[in-house]
């Protein structure tokens, strides 16, 4: 089958260039089988397309704001069939591609894309859809196998001995004879103690600095709004999360004996 022939005209401003962007193709029937003009084979396609307008939202050019709805919620997606979710995924994917194309065109004209929050709404809808599909996949595996057949995670060390959580992955070369893997995930050695002590001191300093800034921010709010200590809500303090994670991983490495890294 002959390839479609793209005809691009000279680039014009955003509102005009889209009118000049077109594709010429052979005459193809939309719903019936017809013999092609240049050959003897039969084909069947959807409706004819002479342009790339599906990648552009022509109705929303030269506007300051585009009115759109909210993202898809998980509760709404859970009642849909797998076929509907499959179709909706490609609708959202097409919408995301449209927004990315529009953003590129506006940027080339040094203009701002109207209602850029549409990106976030599409991404949130796609993430919710993936979560629903993952829920169904887990339920199916529990029903059929009685367990969730997912890659397991474990605690290991990086090249300088810092512990971290790693998810199992497939390897083309077995780990036992993979030199690069063994180099990046060595067993603990004596020379690592120096770097581990420095790393722990670093994250402790970061925790202390974050706590200081947290308290300073709280005092500024109290002074600015003339509030009492009990009137201001407690701000979330995550200054020690990284240190806590490091200490827990170190403790777990001491308590377990890995057969493989």
C-alpha positions in Angstrom: 0.0 0.0 0.0 1.3 3.4 -1.0 2.5 5.6 1.9 0.6 8.8 2.6 2.3 11.8 1.2 2.8 14.7 3.6 2.6 18.2 2.1 3.9 21.0 4.4 3.6 24.6 3.4 5.6 27.6 4.7 5.2 28.1 8.4 2.9 30.9 9.4 1.6 32.2 12.7 -0.2 29.7 14.9 -3.7 30.6 13.8 -2.8 30.5 10.1 -0.2 27.7 9.9 -2.7 25.0 10.9 -4.8 25.9 7.9 -1.8 25.3 5.7 -0.9 21.9 7.3 -2.4 19.1 5.3 -2.0 15.6 4.0 -3.0 14.4 0.6 -3.9 10.7 0.2 -5.4 8.4 -2.3 -9.1 8.3 -2.5 -10.3 5.7 0.1 -13.8 4.7 1.0 -14.9 5.1 4.6 -17.2 2.2 5.1 -17.1 0.0 2.0 -14.5 -1.9 0.1 -13.3 -0.1 -3.1 -10.6 -0.8 -5.5 -7.7 1.6 -5.2 -6.9 3.8 -8.1 -3.3 2.8 -8.4 -3.5 -0.9 -7.7 -5.6 -4.1 -7.7 -5.8 -4.8 -3.9 -8.8 -4.0 -1.7 -8.6 -2.2 1.6 -10.9 -1.0 4.3 -10.3 2.0 6.5 -12.1 4.5 8.7 -13.2 7.9 7.5 -10.9 9.9 5.2 -8.4 12.3 6.6 -6.8 15.2 4.7 -5.1 17.0 7.6 -3.5 16.8 11.0 -6.3 18.6 12.8 -6.7 15.8 15.2 -3.5 17.0 16.8 -4.8 20.5 17.2 -7.7 22.1 19.0 -8.7 24.7 16.4 -11.8 25.8 18.4 -9.7 27.0 21.3 -7.2 29.2 19.4 -6.9 32.9 20.4 -8.8 32.3 23.7 -7.5 33.2 27.2 -9.3 30.3 29.0 -10.6 26.8 28.0 -13.4 25.5 30.1 -12.8 21.8 30.9 -14.2 19.3 33.3 -12.6 17.5 36.3 -10.4 14.4 36.1 -11.9 10.9 36.0 -12.3 9.5 39.5 -11.4 6.0 40.6 -15.0 5.4 41.7 -16.2 6.1 38.2 -13.6 4.0 36.5 -14.2 1.0 38.7 -17.7 0.5 37.3 -16.5 0.5 33.7 -15.6 -2.6 31.7 -12.1 -3.5 30.6 -13.1 -2.6 27.0 -14.3 0.8 28.1 -11.1 1.4 30.1 -9.0 0.4 27.1 -10.9 2.9 24.9 -10.7 5.6 27.5 -6.9 5.2 27.9 -6.4 6.0 24.2 -8.8 8.9 24.4 -6.7 10.3 27.2 -3.5 9.5 25.4 -4.7 11.3 22.3 -5.8 14.3 24.5 -2.3 14.4 26.1 -0.7 14.4 22.6 -3.0 17.1 21.5 -2.0 19.3 24.5 1.7 18.7 23.9 1.4 19.6 20.3 -0.6 22.8 21.1 1.9 23.7 23.8 4.7 23.4 21.3 2.9 25.6 18.7 2.2 28.3 21.3 5.7 28.2 22.5 7.1 28.6 19.0 5.0 31.8 18.8 6.1 33.0 22.3 2.6 32.7 23.7 1.2 30.9 26.7 -1.0 27.8 26.3 -4.5 28.7 27.7 -5.6 26.6 30.7 -2.4 24.6 31.2 -4.0 22.8 34.1 -5.5 20.5 31.5 -2.2 18.6 31.6 -2.6 17.8 35.3 -6.2 16.7 34.8 -5.3 14.3 32.0 -2.3 12.9 33.9 -4.4 12.4 37.0 -7.1 10.6 35.0 -4.4 8.3 33.4 -2.9 7.6 36.8 -6.3 6.7 38.3 -7.1 4.5 35.3 -3.8 2.6 35.8 -4.6 2.2 39.5 -7.9 0.7 38.7 -6.4 -1.7 36.1 -3.7 -2.7 38.7 -6.5 -3.4 41.3 -8.2 -5.7 38.9 -4.9 -7.4 38.0 -4.2 -8.0 41.7 -7.7 -9.4 42.3 -7.4 -11.7 39.3 -4.0 -13.1 40.5 -5.3 -13.6 44.0 -8.3 -15.5 42.6 -6.3 -17.7 40.2 -3.0 -18.2 42.1 -3.7 -17.1 45.6 -0.8 -14.6 45.6 0.3 -11.4 44.0 2.9 -12.2 41.4 4.8 -9.0 41.4 8.5 -8.2 41.6 9.7 -8.3 45.2 11.8 -5.6 46.8 14.6 -6.0 49.3 17.4 -3.9 51.0 20.8 -3.9 49.5 23.9 -1.7 49.3 25.1 0.6 46.5 28.7 0.9 45.3 29.9 2.7 48.5 27.8 0.7 50.9 24.8 3.0 51.4 21.7 0.8 52.0 18.6 1.3 49.8 15.5 -0.5 48.7 15.8 -2.3 45.4 13.1 -4.0 43.3 14.0 -7.3 41.6 14.4 -7.1 37.8 15.2 -9.6 35.1 18.8 -9.9 34.0 20.3 -11.0 30.7 23.3 -12.2 32.5 23.0 -14.2 35.8 23.8 -12.0 38.8 26.5 -14.4 40.0 28.6 -13.8 36.9 27.5 -10.2 36.1 30.6 -8.1 36.9 28.9 -4.8 36.6 26.0 -5.8 38.9 28.4 -7.2 41.5 30.5 -4.0 41.2 27.5 -1.8 41.9 26.1 -4.0 44.7 29.0 -5.3 46.7 29.0 -6.9 50.1 29.9 -4.6 53.1 33.6 -4.1 53.5 35.7 -2.2 56.0 36.6 0.7 53.8 32.9 1.6 53.5 32.6 2.6 57.2 34.3 5.9 56.6 31.8 6.9 53.9 28.8 5.6 55.8 29.8 7.7 58.8 30.1 10.8 56.7 26.8 10.1 54.9 25.0 9.6 58.2 26.5 12.9 59.6 25.3 14.6 56.4 21.7 13.5 56.7 21.7 14.3 60.4 22.8 17.9 59.6 20.1 18.1 56.9 17.6 17.0 59.5 18.7 19.5 62.0 18.6 22.3 59.4 15.2 21.3 58.3 13.9 21.3 61.9 15.4 24.8 62.4 13.7 26.1 59.3 10.5 24.4 60.2 10.4 26.2 63.6 11.5 29.5 62.1 8.6 29.3 59.6 6.2 28.6 62.4 7.4 31.6 64.4 7.1 33.8 61.3 3.5 32.8 60.8 2.7 33.5 64.5 4.3 36.9 64.3 2.8 37.9 60.9 -0.8 36.9 61.7 -0.6 37.7 65.5 -1.8 34.2 66.5 -1.3 32.2 69.6 0.7 29.0 69.6 -2.4 26.8 70.0 -4.3 28.6 67.2 -1.8 27.7 64.4 -2.2 24.2 63.0 0.7 21.8 63.3 2.8 21.9 60.2 4.0 18.6 58.8 7.5 17.9 59.8 9.3 15.5 57.4 12.8 16.5 58.3 13.7 13.2 59.8 12.2 10.9 57.1 15.5 10.3 55.2 17.5 9.6 58.4 14.8 7.3 59.7 14.8 5.4 56.4 18.5 5.1 56.4 18.6 3.7 60.0 15.8 1.2 59.3 17.6 -0.1 56.2 20.8 -0.4 58.1 19.1 -2.2 60.9 17.4 -4.6 58.4 20.7 -5.4 56.7 22.2 -6.4 60.0 19.3 -8.7 60.9 19.0 -10.6 57.6 21.4 -12.7 55.6 21.0 -12.3 51.8 21.6 -15.3 49.7 21.7 -13.0 46.7 21.8 -9.3 46.2 
